[in-house]
Amino acid sequence: MLLVRVLIDKVNDPSRLDAILCQTPVKDGAKDWNCVAWLKDALELVGKDKAALGTSVIAWDTVRKAAMEYCNQKKSAGRFSTRYDLEKIPTYDLLERKEISS
């Protein structure tokens, strides 16, 4: 289930970004590996490529902290109650440091 979305970059070259993300290994079955670990690995790979992204915030600690704080803020506000609309994903723009969709 997707709880929140955090915008972290402006994409300069979608094909290049897609290729990088496809190269990020899925370590299925590895101990302590999950989608969060995959995202950390993906951001590290993307950070090594200077052409795929434009303006971005891809430092893992910054992205993780912002995502967790935003998710906890939404949880405290009751956003994930039984009335939660799965079609409307709360979105936070980390570049502008503001919510763009609640």
N, C-alpha and C positions, 0 to 999 in steps of 0.2 A: 504494500500500500504506500502510495506517495503522500507524505504528509505536507511538506512544504517544498518550495523551489527557491533557490538562491542564484541570482544572476551574478556571475563572476567575471564575465569578459565580453568583449566585442570581437566577433570572429572576422578576421580578414580573409581567410582562405578556408571555406567549409570543407573542401575535398581534402586538403592537407590535414585539417583537424580530424576529420573522419578516419584518415589513414593512421594517424597517431593513436587514436582511441582504439582502433581495431588491433593495433600492435600491443596494446596493454594486455598482458596475460590474465586469464581467468584461472585462478589457482584452486579450482574446485576440489574440495576434500582436504585441503591443507588446513592444519590446525590454526585456529584463531583468524582465519581468513574470511572476509565477508565483503559486501558491496562498499563499505566504508574504506577498507584496505585497498580495494580496487581503485576507488576514486583518488586516494592519496597517491598511488602508483601512477595513475593517469595524469594527474596534475604535475608530477615530477617530470614525466616524459614531455608533456606539452611545454613545460617551462624551459626545456632544452632547445625548443624550436622557436626561433624568433620571427617566423613568417606567418604562422597559423593564426595567431591572435593579435589584436590591436590592444587597446586599453584593457587592462585586466588586473585582477587581484587573485593570484593563484597560490600564494604562500599557504601551505597546508594548515598551520596553526590558526591563521586569520580566518580562512574559509570555514574550518571546522567549528571554531568558536562562534562565528556569526550564525552559522546554520543551527547549532544547538541552542543558542540564545533565542533565535527567532522561533524555533519549534517550541521551546519551553514557554515563550510569551504567548503563542497561539494556544497551547495546551491550557495555560492558566486562564485564558480568556474564554475557555469552553469551546474552542473551535472544533475539537474532535469528538464532540458529543454524538449521540445517535442520530442527530439531525444533520450531520456533516454531509455537505454536498460534494461528492467525489468529482464532479465536473468543474468545480471552482477551486483551483489549487492556490493557496496563499503564496505570494511571491515577494521576495525581498531583493532589492537591487543593491548589492554590496558596493558597486562603483559609486553610486549616488548616496548610499547609506540611507535608503528610505524604502518603505513598503510601496509596491506598485500594484498589488492586487491582494485584497484581503479575503 
